[in-house]
């Protein structure tokens, strides 16, 4: 069941990425495409899921994938839904909604104990710096809420603080839930073995 779920995550992300390349055609720009947090988090989660089909993956790596996908879904539904992010409908639905739900579900069904959840926040921070440095150079930002040209850096800062809070809270919750559920599962397994 878990391995099927992981394979589904991988195949869905692969299908959405191929679909994007085909549908966008000449408009597909690799440098911009891989500057979307959504794309990076989905590709990362897909690789982690595929590896998990064949071998155990570090709980820290799995937890990071859950955080990035969970935040991708939440930020999309709170800040981006209804905004034209130039993503074809199928890919948009898969990358922003279906895969985030499946990745979180997989974590809840196969929880693991993690430590130092705050380390997971280093990638989003690096992404923020990359985006704000690259944006003025190339004249393009992946998300409207990160674009200072329309509303200034003050609003971008507020938006980024909001997203950072989402990241922080979600990272803590993912780690806490994983630890609690893993502990509960190991207790029930040891209890059933003792009978």
Backbone as JSON Lines, residues from 0, in Angstrom:
{"i":0,"aa":"X","n":[0.83,-1.21,0.0],"ca":[0.0,0.0,0.0],"c":[0.87,1.27,0.0]}
{"i":1,"aa":"X","n":[1.84,1.33,0.94],"ca":[2.72,2.5,1.03],"c":[3.57,2.62,-0.24]}
{"i":2,"aa":"X","n":[4.08,1.49,-0.71],"ca":[4.92,1.53,-1.91],"c":[4.11,1.95,-3.14]}
{"i":3,"aa":"X","n":[2.85,1.52,-3.2],"ca":[1.98,1.94,-4.3],"c":[1.72,3.44,-4.26]}
{"i":4,"aa":"X","n":[1.53,3.95,-3.04],"ca":[1.3,5.38,-2.84],"c":[2.53,6.18,-3.29]}
{"i":5,"aa":"X","n":[3.7,5.68,-2.93],"ca":[4.95,6.35,-3.32],"c":[5.13,6.33,-4.84]}
{"i":6,"aa":"X","n":[4.83,5.2,-5.45],"ca":[4.95,5.11,-6.91],"c":[3.95,6.04,-7.58]}
{"i":7,"aa":"X","n":[2.76,6.16,-7.0],"ca":[1.74,7.06,-7.55],"c":[2.23,8.5,-7.51]}
{"i":8,"aa":"X","n":[2.86,8.89,-6.4],"ca":[3.41,10.25,-6.28],"c":[4.43,10.49,-7.39]}
{"i":9,"aa":"X","n":[5.35,9.56,-7.57],"ca":[6.38,9.7,-8.6],"c":[5.76,9.82,-9.99]}
{"i":10,"aa":"X","n":[4.84,8.91,-10.31],"ca":[4.23,8.9,-11.65],"c":[3.38,10.14,-11.91]}
{"i":11,"aa":"X","n":[2.69,10.62,-10.89],"ca":[1.87,11.83,-11.05],"c":[2.74,13.05,-11.33]}
{"i":12,"aa":"X","n":[3.83,13.2,-10.57],"ca":[4.72,14.34,-10.79],"c":[5.36,14.24,-12.18]}
{"i":13,"aa":"X","n":[5.81,13.05,-12.54],"ca":[6.4,12.83,-13.86],"c":[5.41,13.19,-14.97]}
{"i":14,"aa":"X","n":[4.17,12.73,-14.82],"ca":[3.15,13.0,-15.84],"c":[2.86,14.5,-15.94]}
{"i":15,"aa":"X","n":[2.8,15.18,-14.8],"ca":[2.52,16.62,-14.79],"c":[3.66,17.4,-15.44]}
{"i":16,"aa":"X","n":[4.9,17.0,-15.15],"ca":[6.06,17.68,-15.73],"c":[6.13,17.47,-17.25]}
{"i":17,"aa":"X","n":[5.9,16.24,-17.68],"ca":[5.9,15.94,-19.13],"c":[4.77,16.72,-19.81]}
{"i":18,"aa":"X","n":[3.61,16.73,-19.18],"ca":[2.45,17.45,-19.7],"c":[2.77,18.94,-19.86]}
{"i":19,"aa":"X","n":[3.43,19.51,-18.86],"ca":[3.81,20.93,-18.91],"c":[4.72,21.21,-20.1]}
{"i":20,"aa":"X","n":[5.73,20.39,-20.27],"ca":[6.69,20.59,-21.36],"c":[5.98,20.5,-22.71]}
{"i":21,"aa":"X","n":[5.11,19.51,-22.86],"ca":[4.4,19.3,-24.13],"c":[3.42,20.45,-24.41]}
{"i":22,"aa":"X","n":[2.61,20.8,-23.41],"ca":[1.59,21.83,-23.61],"c":[2.2,23.21,-23.83]}
{"i":23,"aa":"X","n":[3.24,23.54,-23.06],"ca":[3.85,24.86,-23.19],"c":[4.68,24.97,-24.48]}
{"i":24,"aa":"X","n":[5.23,23.86,-24.93],"ca":[5.99,23.87,-26.19],"c":[7.12,24.89,-26.19]}
{"i":25,"aa":"X","n":[7.08,25.82,-27.14],"ca":[8.14,26.83,-27.27],"c":[8.16,27.8,-26.09]}
{"i":26,"aa":"X","n":[7.03,27.89,-25.37],"ca":[6.97,28.82,-24.23],"c":[7.65,28.24,-22.99]}
{"i":27,"aa":"X","n":[8.02,26.96,-23.03],"ca":[8.67,26.32,-21.88],"c":[10.09,26.87,-21.72]}
{"i":28,"aa":"X","n":[10.35,27.48,-20.58],"ca":[11.68,28.04,-20.28],"c":[12.25,27.31,-19.06]}
{"i":29,"aa":"X","n":[13.19,26.41,-19.26],"ca":[13.72,25.6,-18.16],"c":[14.2,26.4,-16.94]}
{"i":30,"aa":"X","n":[14.93,27.51,-17.2],"ca":[15.47,28.3,-16.08],"c":[14.35,28.85,-15.2]}
{"i":31,"aa":"X","n":[13.3,29.36,-15.82],"ca":[12.16,29.87,-15.06],"c":[11.35,28.73,-14.46]}
{"i":32,"aa":"X","n":[11.16,27.67,-15.24],"ca":[10.37,26.54,-14.76],"c":[10.93,25.99,-13.45]}
{"i":33,"aa":"X","n":[12.23,25.8,-13.42],"ca":[12.85,25.24,-12.21],"c":[13.17,26.31,-11.17]}
{"i":34,"aa":"X","n":[12.58,27.49,-11.34],"ca":[12.67,28.52,-10.32],"c":[11.36,28.63,-9.54]}
{"i":35,"aa":"X","n":[10.41,27.76,-9.84],"ca":[9.17,27.68,-9.06],"c":[9.39,26.75,-7.87]}
{"i":36,"aa":"X","n":[9.03,27.21,-6.69],"ca":[9.14,26.34,-5.51],"c":[8.27,25.09,-5.69]}
{"i":37,"aa":"X","n":[7.11,25.29,-6.3],"ca":[6.2,24.17,-6.57],"c":[6.89,23.06,-7.35]}
{"i":38,"aa":"X","n":[7.6,23.44,-8.4],"ca":[8.28,22.45,-9.24],"c":[9.41,21.77,-8.46]}
{"i":39,"aa":"X","n":[10.23,22.57,-7.78],"ca":[11.35,22.02,-7.01],"c":[10.86,21.07,-5.92]}
{"i":40,"aa":"X","n":[9.81,21.47,-5.2],"ca":[9.31,20.62,-4.11],"c":[8.68,19.34,-4.64]}
{"i":41,"aa":"X","n":[7.98,19.44,-5.78],"ca":[7.37,18.25,-6.37],"c":[8.42,17.28,-6.9]}
{"i":42,"aa":"X","n":[9.44,17.8,-7.57],"ca":[10.5,16.94,-8.1],"c":[11.24,16.27,-6.94]}
{"i":43,"aa":"X","n":[11.53,17.03,-5.89],"ca":[12.19,16.48,-4.71],"c":[11.33,15.36,-4.08]}
{"i":44,"aa":"X","n":[10.05,15.64,-3.91],"ca":[9.14,14.66,-3.32],"c":[9.03,13.41,-4.2]}
{"i":45,"aa":"X","n":[9.02,13.61,-5.52],"ca":[8.93,12.48,-6.45],"c":[10.16,11.59,-6.36]}
{"i":46,"aa":"X","n":[11.34,12.2,-6.27],"ca":[12.59,11.42,-6.15],"c":[12.62,10.67,-4.82]}
{"i":47,"aa":"X","n":[12.23,11.36,-3.75],"ca":[12.19,10.72,-2.42],"c":[11.2,9.54,-2.44]}
{"i":48,"aa":"X","n":[10.04,9.75,-3.06],"ca":[9.02,8.7,-3.14],"c":[9.53,7.5,-3.94]}
{"i":49,"aa":"X","n":[10.17,7.78,-5.08],"ca":[10.69,6.68,-5.91],"c":[11.77,5.9,-5.16]}
{"i":50,"aa":"X","n":[12.69,6.59,-4.5],"ca":[13.72,5.91,-3.71],"c":[13.09,5.06,-2.62]}
{"i":51,"aa":"X","n":[12.01,5.58,-2.02],"ca":[11.32,4.88,-0.94],"c":[10.62,3.61,-1.37]}
{"i":52,"aa":"X","n":[10.38,3.47,-2.68],"ca":[9.78,2.23,-3.19],"c":[10.78,1.08,-3.08]}
{"i":53,"aa":"X","n":[12.05,1.39,-3.23],"ca":[13.08,0.35,-3.28],"c":[13.93,0.22,-2.01]}
{"i":54,"aa":"X","n":[14.14,1.33,-1.31],"ca":[14.98,1.32,-0.12],"c":[14.43,2.29,0.92]}
{"i":55,"aa":"X","n":[14.74,2.05,2.2],"ca":[14.34,3.02,3.22],"c":[15.03,4.37,2.98]}
{"i":56,"aa":"X","n":[14.28,5.44,3.16],"ca":[14.82,6.79,3.0],"c":[14.89,7.42,4.39]}
{"i":57,"aa":"X","n":[15.93,8.2,4.63],"ca":[16.1,8.87,5.93],"c":[14.83,9.61,6.34]}
{"i":58,"aa":"X","n":[14.39,9.44,7.6],"ca":[13.2,10.16,8.08],"c":[13.33,11.68,7.91]}
{"i":59,"aa":"X","n":[14.56,12.19,8.06],"ca":[14.78,13.63,7.91],"c":[14.49,14.09,6.48]}
{"i":60,"aa":"X","n":[14.9,13.27,5.51],"ca":[14.66,13.6,4.1],"c":[13.16,13.5,3.8]}
{"i":61,"aa":"X","n":[12.55,12.44,4.28],"ca":[11.1,12.27,4.07],"c":[10.32,13.43,4.69]}
{"i":62,"aa":"X","n":[10.7,13.79,5.91],"ca":[10.02,14.9,6.6],"c":[10.14,16.2,5.84]}
{"i":63,"aa":"X","n":[11.33,16.44,5.27],"ca":[11.53,17.66,4.46],"c":[10.59,17.66,3.26]}
{"i":64,"aa":"X","n":[10.49,16.52,2.59],"ca":[9.6,16.43,1.43],"c":[8.15,16.71,1.82]}
{"i":65,"aa":"X","n":[7.74,16.19,2.96],"ca":[6.37,16.41,3.45],"c":[6.15,17.9,3.73]}
{"i":66,"aa":"X","n":[7.13,18.52,4.36],"ca":[7.02,19.95,4.66],"c":[6.89,20.78,3.39]}
{"i":67,"aa":"X","n":[7.76,20.53,2.43],"ca":[7.76,21.35,1.21],"c":[6.46,21.15,0.42]}
{"i":68,"aa":"X","n":[5.98,19.91,0.39],"ca":[4.74,19.66,-0.35],"c":[3.52,20.19,0.4]}
{"i":69,"aa":"X","n":[3.52,20.02,1.72],"ca":[2.4,20.55,2.51],"c":[2.3,22.06,2.37]}
{"i":70,"aa":"X","n":[3.45,22.72,2.42],"ca":[3.46,24.18,2.29],"c":[3.06,24.59,0.87]}
{"i":71,"aa":"X","n":[3.5,23.84,-0.12],"ca":[3.11,24.11,-1.51],"c":[1.59,24.14,-1.63]}
{"i":72,"aa":"X","n":[0.94,23.13,-1.07],"ca":[-0.52,23.05,-1.12],"c":[-1.19,24.19,-0.37]}
{"i":73,"aa":"X","n":[-0.72,24.46,0.84],"ca":[-1.34,25.49,1.69],"c":[-1.17,26.88,1.07]}
{"i":74,"aa":"X","n":[0.07,27.21,0.64],"ca":[0.32,28.53,0.06],"c":[-0.48,28.72,-1.23]}
{"i":75,"aa":"X","n":[-0.57,27.66,-2.03],"ca":[-1.38,27.76,-3.25],"c":[-2.83,28.1,-2.91]}
{"i":76,"aa":"X","n":[-3.41,27.36,-1.97],"ca":[-4.83,27.55,-1.66],"c":[-5.1,28.86,-0.93]}
{"i":77,"aa":"X","n":[-4.09,29.39,-0.21],"ca":[-4.29,30.65,0.52],"c":[-3.9,31.89,-0.28]}
{"i":78,"aa":"X","n":[-2.85,31.78,-1.12],"ca":[-2.33,32.97,-1.79],"c":[-2.41,32.95,-3.32]}
{"i":79,"aa":"X","n":[-2.49,31.78,-3.92],"ca":[-2.35,31.72,-5.38],"c":[-3.58,31.22,-6.12]}
{"i":80,"aa":"X","n":[-4.5,30.58,-5.42],"ca":[-5.66,30.03,-6.12],"c":[-6.44,31.16,-6.8]}
{"i":81,"aa":"X","n":[-6.76,30.96,-8.04],"ca":[-7.5,31.98,-8.78],"c":[-6.59,32.96,-9.51]}
{"i":82,"aa":"X","n":[-5.28,32.92,-9.17],"ca":[-4.32,33.77,-9.89],"c":[-3.74,32.95,-11.03]}
{"i":83,"aa":"X","n":[-3.62,33.56,-12.18],"ca":[-3.08,32.85,-13.35],"c":[-1.56,32.71,-13.19]}
{"i":84,"aa":"X","n":[-1.12,31.5,-12.81],"ca":[0.32,31.26,-12.69],"c":[0.85,30.57,-13.95]}
{"i":85,"aa":"X","n":[0.06,30.63,-15.0],"ca":[0.44,30.08,-16.31],"c":[0.81,28.61,-16.28]}
{"i":86,"aa":"X","n":[0.06,27.87,-15.48],"ca":[0.26,26.42,-15.42],"c":[-0.99,25.76,-15.99]}
{"i":87,"aa":"X","n":[-0.87,24.89,-17.0],"ca":[-2.03,24.19,-17.53],"c":[-2.8,23.46,-16.43]}
{"i":88,"aa":"X","n":[-4.11,23.35,-16.6],"ca":[-5.01,22.87,-15.54],"c":[-4.6,21.53,-14.92]}
{"i":89,"aa":"X","n":[-4.27,20.54,-15.73],"ca":[-3.93,19.22,-15.19],"c":[-2.71,19.31,-14.28]}
{"i":90,"aa":"X","n":[-1.65,19.93,-14.79],"ca":[-0.42,20.05,-14.01],"c":[-0.66,20.88,-12.75]}
{"i":91,"aa":"X","n":[-1.44,21.94,-12.87],"ca":[-1.76,22.8,-11.74],"c":[-2.44,21.99,-10.62]}
{"i":92,"aa":"X","n":[-3.42,21.19,-10.98],"ca":[-4.18,20.38,-10.02],"c":[-3.29,19.32,-9.37]}
{"i":93,"aa":"X","n":[-2.49,18.65,-10.18],"ca":[-1.62,17.58,-9.66],"c":[-0.55,18.14,-8.73]}
{"i":94,"aa":"X","n":[0.16,19.19,-9.19],"ca":[1.31,19.71,-8.45],"c":[0.93,20.5,-7.2]}
{"i":95,"aa":"X","n":[-0.22,21.17,-7.23],"ca":[-0.62,22.01,-6.1],"c":[-1.58,21.35,-5.13]}
{"i":96,"aa":"X","n":[-2.27,20.31,-5.57],"ca":[-3.31,19.73,-4.71],"c":[-3.16,18.23,-4.5]}
{"i":97,"aa":"X","n":[-3.14,17.45,-5.58],"ca":[-3.14,15.99,-5.46],"c":[-1.88,15.46,-4.79]}
{"i":98,"aa":"X","n":[-0.72,15.85,-5.32],"ca":[0.54,15.33,-4.77],"c":[0.78,15.81,-3.33]}
{"i":99,"aa":"X","n":[0.54,17.1,-3.0],"ca":[0.68,17.48,-1.59],"c":[-0.18,16.62,-0.65]}
{"i":100,"aa":"X","n":[-1.42,16.34,-1.04],"ca":[-2.29,15.5,-0.19],"c":[-1.72,14.1,-0.05]}
{"i":101,"aa":"X","n":[-1.27,13.51,-1.17],"ca":[-0.73,12.14,-1.14],"c":[0.55,12.04,-0.31]}
{"i":102,"aa":"X","n":[1.41,13.04,-0.41],"ca":[2.67,13.02,0.35],"c":[2.4,13.13,1.85]}
{"i":103,"aa":"X","n":[1.48,14.0,2.23],"ca":[1.12,14.12,3.66],"c":[0.46,12.83,4.14]}
{"i":104,"aa":"X","n":[-0.41,12.27,3.33],"ca":[-1.09,11.01,3.68],"c":[-0.07,9.89,3.88]}
{"i":105,"aa":"X","n":[0.91,9.81,2.98],"ca":[1.95,8.78,3.08],"c":[2.72,8.9,4.39]}
{"i":106,"aa":"X","n":[2.98,10.14,4.82],"ca":[3.69,10.38,6.09],"c":[2.84,9.92,7.28]}
{"i":107,"aa":"X","n":[1.55,10.18,7.21],"ca":[0.65,9.78,8.31],"c":[0.48,8.26,8.37]}
{"i":108,"aa":"X","n":[0.54,7.61,7.21],"ca":[0.39,6.14,7.18],"c":[1.69,5.42,7.54]}
{"i":109,"aa":"X","n":[2.82,6.06,7.27],"ca":[4.13,5.45,7.57],"c":[4.99,6.47,8.31]}
{"i":110,"aa":"X","n":[4.56,6.85,9.54],"ca":[5.25,7.92,10.27],"c":[6.62,7.46,10.78]}
{"i":111,"aa":"X","n":[7.51,8.43,10.94],"ca":[8.83,8.14,11.5],"c":[9.24,9.25,12.43]}
{"i":112,"aa":"X","n":[10.12,8.91,13.36],"ca":[10.63,9.91,14.31],"c":[11.69,10.76,13.62]}
{"i":113,"aa":"X","n":[11.62,12.06,13.88],"ca":[12.61,12.99,13.32],"c":[13.14,13.89,14.44]}
{"i":114,"aa":"X","n":[14.3,14.45,14.19],"ca":[14.9,15.42,15.11],"c":[15.26,16.66,14.31]}
{"i":115,"aa":"X","n":[15.43,17.76,15.02],"ca":[15.91,19.02,14.41],"c":[15.11,19.41,13.17]}
{"i":116,"aa":"X","n":[13.8,19.54,13.34],"ca":[12.93,19.9,12.22],"c":[13.28,21.26,11.62]}
{"i":117,"aa":"X","n":[13.9,22.14,12.38],"ca":[14.21,23.48,11.88],"c":[15.23,23.45,10.75]}
{"i":118,"aa":"X","n":[16.0,22.36,10.63],"ca":[16.95,22.23,9.52],"c":[16.21,22.23,8.18]}
{"i":119,"aa":"X","n":[14.98,21.73,8.2],"ca":[14.17,21.69,6.97],"c":[13.94,23.09,6.4]}
{"i":120,"aa":"X","n":[14.02,24.11,7.26],"ca":[13.71,25.47,6.84],"c":[14.85,26.12,6.03]}
{"i":121,"aa":"X","n":[16.02,25.47,5.99],"ca":[17.16,26.06,5.28],"c":[16.91,26.14,3.77]}
{"i":122,"aa":"X","n":[16.25,25.14,3.19],"ca":[15.99,25.18,1.75],"c":[15.02,26.3,1.37]}
{"i":123,"aa":"X","n":[13.86,26.45,2.05],"ca":[12.98,27.57,1.71],"c":[13.67,28.93,1.86]}
{"i":124,"aa":"X","n":[14.54,29.05,2.87],"ca":[15.26,30.31,3.06],"c":[16.21,30.56,1.89]}
{"i":125,"aa":"X","n":[16.94,29.53,1.48],"ca":[17.84,29.65,0.33],"c":[17.05,29.99,-0.92]}
{"i":126,"aa":"X","n":[15.87,29.38,-1.07],"ca":[15.01,29.65,-2.22],"c":[14.57,31.11,-2.25]}
{"i":127,"aa":"X","n":[14.21,31.64,-1.09],"ca":[13.78,33.04,-0.98],"c":[14.9,33.98,-1.42]}
{"i":128,"aa":"X","n":[16.1,33.74,-0.91],"ca":[17.25,34.57,-1.27],"c":[17.5,34.49,-2.79]}
{"i":129,"aa":"X","n":[17.5,33.26,-3.31],"ca":[17.71,33.05,-4.75],"c":[16.68,33.82,-5.58]}
{"i":130,"aa":"X","n":[15.42,33.73,-5.19],"ca":[14.34,34.37,-5.95],"c":[14.44,35.89,-5.92]}
{"i":131,"aa":"X","n":[14.72,36.46,-4.74],"ca":[14.79,37.91,-4.62],"c":[16.05,38.5,-5.25]}
{"i":132,"aa":"X","n":[17.11,37.69,-5.35],"ca":[18.33,38.14,-6.03],"c":[18.17,37.99,-7.54]}
{"i":133,"aa":"X","n":[17.62,36.86,-7.98],"ca":[17.47,36.58,-9.42],"c":[16.41,37.47,-10.07]}
{"i":134,"aa":"X","n":[15.33,37.75,-9.34],"ca":[14.2,38.5,-9.88],"c":[14.57,39.79,-10.59]}
{"i":135,"aa":"X","n":[15.28,40.71,-9.91],"ca":[15.64,41.98,-10.56],"c":[16.61,41.79,-11.73]}
{"i":136,"aa":"X","n":[17.42,40.73,-11.67],"ca":[18.41,40.49,-12.74],"c":[17.72,40.07,-14.03]}
{"i":137,"aa":"X","n":[16.76,39.15,-13.91],"ca":[16.09,38.63,-15.12],"c":[14.75,39.3,-15.4]}
{"i":138,"aa":"X","n":[14.29,40.13,-14.45],"ca":[13.0,40.82,-14.63],"c":[11.81,39.89,-14.56]}
{"i":139,"aa":"X","n":[11.91,38.86,-13.73],"ca":[10.83,37.86,-13.62],"c":[10.81,37.26,-12.21]}
{"i":140,"aa":"X","n":[9.61,37.1,-11.66],"ca":[9.42,36.47,-10.35],"c":[8.43,35.33,-10.51]}
{"i":141,"aa":"X","n":[8.66,34.21,-9.84],"ca":[7.77,33.05,-10.03],"c":[6.36,33.25,-9.48]}
{"i":142,"aa":"X","n":[6.23,34.06,-8.42],"ca":[4.92,34.23,-7.78],"c":[4.62,35.71,-7.58]}
{"i":143,"aa":"X","n":[3.36,36.11,-7.79],"ca":[2.98,37.52,-7.62],"c":[3.28,38.04,-6.2]}
{"i":144,"aa":"X","n":[3.11,37.2,-5.19],"ca":[3.32,37.68,-3.82],"c":[4.79,37.9,-3.47]}
{"i":145,"aa":"X","n":[5.69,37.49,-4.39],"ca":[7.12,37.73,-4.18],"c":[7.66,38.82,-5.1]}
{"i":146,"aa":"X","n":[6.79,39.43,-5.87],"ca":[7.2,40.42,-6.88],"c":[7.06,41.84,-6.29]}
{"i":147,"aa":"X","n":[8.2,42.5,-6.01],"ca":[8.13,43.84,-5.4],"c":[7.76,44.95,-6.39]}
{"i":148,"aa":"X","n":[7.72,44.64,-7.68],"ca":[7.47,45.68,-8.68],"c":[6.06,46.24,-8.6]}
{"i":149,"aa":"X","n":[5.11,45.42,-8.17],"ca":[3.73,45.9,-8.12],"c":[3.39,46.6,-6.8]}
{"i":150,"aa":"X","n":[3.82,46.01,-5.67],"ca":[3.42,46.58,-4.37],"c":[4.58,46.93,-3.44]}
{"i":151,"aa":"X","n":[5.8,46.79,-3.93],"ca":[6.95,47.19,-3.12],"c":[7.46,46.07,-2.22]}
{"i":152,"aa":"X","n":[8.64,46.3,-1.67],"ca":[9.28,45.28,-0.84],"c":[8.59,45.09,0.51]}
{"i":153,"aa":"X","n":[7.87,46.13,0.97],"ca":[7.16,46.02,2.25],"c":[6.12,44.9,2.22]}
{"i":154,"aa":"X","n":[5.33,44.88,1.15],"ca":[4.31,43.84,1.03],"c":[4.95,42.46,0.8]}
{"i":155,"aa":"X","n":[6.03,42.42,0.01],"ca":[6.75,41.16,-0.2],"c":[7.25,40.63,1.13]}
{"i":156,"aa":"X","n":[7.78,41.53,1.96],"ca":[8.28,41.13,3.28],"c":[7.15,40.53,4.13]}
{"i":157,"aa":"X","n":[6.0,41.19,4.14],"ca":[4.85,40.69,4.91],"c":[4.42,39.31,4.4]}
{"i":158,"aa":"X","n":[4.35,39.18,3.08],"ca":[3.96,37.89,2.49],"c":[4.97,36.8,2.86]}
{"i":159,"aa":"X","n":[6.25,37.14,2.8],"ca":[7.3,36.15,3.1],"c":[7.28,35.77,4.58]}
{"i":160,"aa":"X","n":[6.99,36.74,5.45],"ca":[6.87,36.44,6.89],"c":[5.7,35.48,7.11]}
{"i":161,"aa":"X","n":[4.58,35.73,6.42],"ca":[3.41,34.84,6.53],"c":[3.78,33.42,6.09]}
{"i":162,"aa":"X","n":[4.45,33.31,4.94],"ca":[4.84,32.0,4.43],"c":[5.85,31.33,5.37]}
{"i":163,"aa":"X","n":[6.76,32.14,5.93],"ca":[7.74,31.6,6.88],"c":[7.06,31.03,8.11]}
{"i":164,"aa":"X","n":[6.02,31.71,8.59],"ca":[5.26,31.21,9.75],"c":[4.58,29.89,9.4]}
{"i":165,"aa":"X","n":[4.0,29.82,8.19],"ca":[3.38,28.57,7.73],"c":[4.42,27.46,7.72]}
{"i":166,"aa":"X","n":[5.58,27.74,7.16],"ca":[6.67,26.76,7.11],"c":[7.06,26.3,8.51]}
{"i":167,"aa":"X","n":[7.27,27.26,9.4],"ca":[7.72,26.93,10.75],"c":[6.71,26.09,11.52]}
{"i":168,"aa":"X","n":[5.45,26.52,11.48],"ca":[4.4,25.79,12.19],"c":[4.22,24.4,11.61]}
{"i":169,"aa":"X","n":[4.2,24.33,10.29],"ca":[3.99,23.04,9.62],"c":[5.17,22.09,9.89]}
{"i":170,"aa":"X","n":[6.4,22.62,9.89],"ca":[7.57,21.78,10.17],"c":[7.46,21.17,11.56]}
{"i":171,"aa":"X","n":[7.08,22.0,12.53],"ca":[6.92,21.51,13.9],"c":[5.83,20.44,13.97]}
{"i":172,"aa":"X","n":[4.69,20.71,13.33],"ca":[3.55,19.78,13.36],"c":[3.92,18.45,12.69]}
{"i":173,"aa":"X","n":[4.61,18.51,11.56],"ca":[5.01,17.29,10.84],"c":[5.92,16.44,11.71]}
{"i":174,"aa":"X","n":[6.92,17.09,12.33],"ca":[7.85,16.37,13.2],"c":[7.13,15.8,14.42]}
{"i":175,"aa":"X","n":[6.3,16.61,15.04],"ca":[5.55,16.19,16.24],"c":[4.63,15.02,15.9]}
{"i":176,"aa":"X","n":[3.88,15.15,14.81],"ca":[2.95,14.09,14.42],"c":[3.69,12.81,14.07]}
{"i":177,"aa":"X","n":[4.79,12.95,13.34],"ca":[5.6,11.77,12.99],"c":[6.12,11.06,14.22]}
{"i":178,"aa":"X","n":[6.63,11.84,15.18],"ca":[7.16,11.25,16.42],"c":[6.07,10.55,17.22]}
{"i":179,"aa":"X","n":[4.93,11.22,17.38],"ca":[3.82,10.64,18.16],"c":[3.26,9.39,17.5]}
{"i":180,"aa":"X","n":[3.0,9.47,16.19],"ca":[2.41,8.33,15.48],"c":[3.39,7.15,15.4]}
{"i":181,"aa":"X","n":[4.67,7.44,15.22],"ca":[5.68,6.37,15.16],"c":[5.8,5.68,16.51]}
{"i":182,"aa":"X","n":[5.75,6.49,17.58],"ca":[5.83,5.93,18.94],"c":[4.59,5.05,19.22]}
{"i":183,"aa":"X","n":[3.44,5.54,18.82],"ca":[2.19,4.79,19.01],"c":[2.22,3.47,18.24]}
{"i":184,"aa":"X","n":[2.74,3.54,17.0],"ca":[2.81,2.35,16.17],"c":[3.78,1.32,16.75]}
{"i":185,"aa":"X","n":[4.95,1.79,17.23],"ca":[5.92,0.84,17.79],"c":[5.4,0.22,19.08]}
{"i":186,"aa":"X","n":[4.63,0.99,19.86],"ca":[4.03,0.45,21.09],"c":[2.99,-0.62,20.76]}
{"i":187,"aa":"X","n":[2.16,-0.36,19.75],"ca":[1.13,-1.34,19.39],"c":[1.75,-2.59,18.78]}
{"i":188,"aa":"X","n":[2.87,-2.41,18.03],"ca":[3.56,-3.57,17.45],"c":[4.2,-4.42,18.54]}
{"i":189,"aa":"X","n":[4.83,-3.77,19.51],"ca":[5.48,-4.53,20.59],"c":[4.43,-5.19,21.48]}
{"i":190,"aa":"X","n":[3.27,-4.55,21.62],"ca":[2.19,-5.13,22.41],"c":[1.61,-6.37,21.71]}
{"i":191,"aa":"X","n":[1.45,-6.28,20.37],"ca":[0.9,-7.42,19.64],"c":[1.9,-8.59,19.59]}
{"i":192,"aa":"X","n":[3.19,-8.26,19.56],"ca":[4.21,-9.31,19.56],"c":[4.32,-9.99,20.93]}
{"i":193,"aa":"X","n":[3.98,-9.22,21.97],"ca":[4.06,-9.76,23.32],"c":[2.93,-10.71,23.66]}
{"i":194,"aa":"X","n":[1.89,-10.69,22.85],"ca":[0.72,-11.55,23.14],"c":[0.96,-12.99,22.66]}
